[in-house]
Amino acid sequence: MTDQVEEIEIQLLLEALYLRYHYDFRHYAATSIKRRLRLAREQMGFASISALQERLLHDETMLPRMLGYLTVQVSEMFRDPSYFKAIRETVIPHLRTYPSLKLWIAGCADGEELYSFVILFREEGLEERTIFYATDINQDALTRARAGIYGLERIQLFTENHRKSGGKSSLSDYYSAGYGRAVFDKSLRERVLFADHSLVTDAVFAEMNLISCRNVLIYFNRALQDRAIGLFKDSLSRKGFLGLGAKENLRFCAHADAFSEFNREERLYQRRDG
């Protein structure tokens, strides 16, 4: 199979996915999409991407599996602890001045970052005045996030990250362990709204004080990155905060002028007043 034929197949599959199921990956970074579709084809045993597309069109049960390949579900609690430490020490003092808060974790995957924020806000005394929005396009990921169950082999890393982030309690206060699993306390979800939301096709749904969207934009092309940042800009209150991943920034973004750099090293930005 020539590269040209494969490129055509990929374009047709992404178009079919959009027309059949309304999931739009047409403007994701081409190299990443190609790698993931090749992996899906190989692991699911299809001779070609066209064969994979045919099955996807006629078998709805294929959609969750396909989304599992096309979306990134790799994270950890308090990932990049210095990011959470910066929020704790420099963003939280600003948020304390508000009587109520809204925080959006965009692309929440399996929920590790969500629980990190809820724990951080609980330790800082802000949980009770905050609504947490956790969104993703992958329904299976949202189901896992709602469950809050992780392998015990991951807890040592989570615990160390929490400590490095400036944690004021023991992470073990928030979960119960058994049968090789750590089940995080349901009280951590009392102020969380889980929702299916796409940065590609969906609109603003609330005014936020803080948006954290980390390691998602690196999979978008430039036009889609601009759309997502525009959505965040329109979602943030004046002086609201935006956190990105370590390899992401607003340097060449069409909406860069709407933000000021709050913490360059940790990729924290603040919406300009007005």
Secondary structure, DSSP 8 states (H G I E B T S, - for coil): --HHHHHHHHHHHHHHHHHHH----TTB-HHHHHHHHHHHHHHHT-SSHHHHHHHHHH-TTHHHHHHHHHS-----TTSSHHHHHHIIIIIHHHHTTSSSEEEEEES-TTSHHHHHHHHHHHHTT-GGGEEEEEEES-HHHHHHHHHTEEEGGGHHHHHHHHHHTT-SS-GGGGEEEETTEEEE-GGGGTTEEEEE--TTT----S-EEEEEE-SSGGGB-HHHHHHHHHHHHHHEEEEEEEEE-TT--STT-TTGGGEEEEETTTTEEEE---
